[in-house]
Amino acid sequence: MRKRRGFDKYRFQHHLRQFRSICEQFVFPLLIFQAIRTLLFPSPFDIALVVILLGLHLAIYYEFW
């Protein structure tokens, strides 16, 4: 059985690393804004967008992506 290696962000090309760092900066504020908007005006699209942003934020936080 092969041992799973951790995430190595330096194996990607420079523009992909730069895109990831930009996502790190913008996902959390968008998530907060969308969560507040969803609480005030809930719709299926807003709920789906919150779930997608939350998944992306958790993937960045736990370094899955």
C-alpha positions as CSV (number, residue, x, y, z in Angstrom):
1,M,0.0,0.0,0.0
2,R,1.4,3.4,-1.0
3,K,1.7,6.0,1.7
4,R,-0.3,9.1,0.9
5,R,1.9,12.2,0.6
6,G,0.7,15.6,1.8
7,F,-0.3,18.4,-0.4
8,D,2.7,20.2,-2.1
9,K,1.6,23.5,-3.5
10,Y,5.0,24.1,-5.1
11,R,4.5,21.2,-7.7
12,F,2.0,23.4,-9.6
13,Q,2.9,26.0,-12.1
14,H,3.3,29.6,-11.0
15,H,0.0,30.9,-12.5
16,L,-2.0,28.1,-10.7
17,R,-0.3,28.9,-7.4
18,Q,-1.2,32.5,-7.9
19,F,-4.8,31.6,-8.7
20,R,-5.0,29.6,-5.5
21,S,-3.7,32.4,-3.4
22,I,-6.2,34.8,-5.0
23,C,-9.0,32.3,-4.1
24,E,-7.7,32.2,-0.6
25,Q,-8.2,35.9,-0.2
26,F,-11.6,36.2,-1.7
27,V,-13.5,33.0,-0.8
28,F,-14.0,33.8,2.9
29,P,-15.4,37.3,2.5
30,L,-17.7,36.0,-0.3
31,L,-18.8,33.2,2.0
32,I,-19.7,35.6,4.8
33,F,-21.6,37.9,2.5
34,Q,-23.5,35.1,0.8
35,A,-24.4,33.5,4.2
36,I,-25.9,36.8,5.4
37,R,-27.7,37.2,2.2
38,T,-29.0,33.6,2.4
39,L,-30.3,34.2,5.9
40,L,-32.2,37.3,4.8
41,F,-33.5,36.2,1.4
42,P,-33.2,32.4,1.1
43,S,-33.6,30.8,-2.3
44,P,-32.3,27.5,-3.7
45,F,-29.6,29.2,-5.7
46,D,-28.3,31.1,-2.6
47,I,-28.2,27.9,-0.5
48,A,-26.3,26.0,-3.3
49,L,-23.8,28.9,-3.6
50,V,-23.2,28.9,0.1
51,V,-22.6,25.2,0.1
52,I,-20.1,25.5,-2.9
53,L,-18.3,28.4,-1.2
54,L,-18.1,26.6,2.1
55,G,-16.7,23.5,0.4
56,L,-14.1,25.6,-1.5
57,H,-13.1,27.3,1.7
58,L,-12.7,24.0,3.6
59,A,-10.7,22.6,0.8
60,I,-8.3,25.5,0.9
61,Y,-8.2,25.6,4.7
62,Y,-7.4,21.9,5.0
63,E,-5.2,22.0,1.9
64,F,-7.1,19.5,-0.2
65,W,-6.7,21.9,-3.1
